[in-house]
Amino acid sequence: MSFEQCLEKGKIKEFSQGKALVPKELQTAEKDLSDGKEGFERGKYKWTTIQSYYAMFHSARALLYNKNYREKSHYCLIIALRHLYIDTGKLSGYFIESLQKGKALREDADYYDDWSQAGAEETLKLAEEFLSKAKELIKESSSIG
């Protein structure tokens, strides 16, 4: 599916209040990441995996809101990030791959009770990188525009 198809199907919508909600999304991402770290320290690897993915999701949503769009699908969120950030050279494909990997690990943990310490550790690392990159891109765009 393309970005245009996500728009046509209403899975991505223009959202004029997007920029105003960027700080809230980043704060939610930070909280999820913090909770994921705390869970990891306590050996709660399933929940670390889930919370780390949601830190990535809210970071990605902040990036989308920063462009005044909102998602109605995790899949189309990935499509939109590819269109708005990778195709424009602002974001490396590594970050989309990270988000997809985190999504898969979260789904395995959440839906199939299939998780591991190594998966939790990887998702936590990816979430830290993703949040850091999202903040960097948002800061750059606010200083430009």
Secondary structure, DSSP 8 states (H G I E B T S, - for coil): --HHHHHHTTSEEE-TTHHHHHHHHHHHHHHHHHHHHHHHHTT-HHHHHHHHHHHHHHHHHHHHHHTTEEES-HHHHHHHHIIIIITTTSS-HHHHHHHHHHHHHHHHHHHH----HHHHHHHHHHHHHHHHHHHHHHHHHHHH-
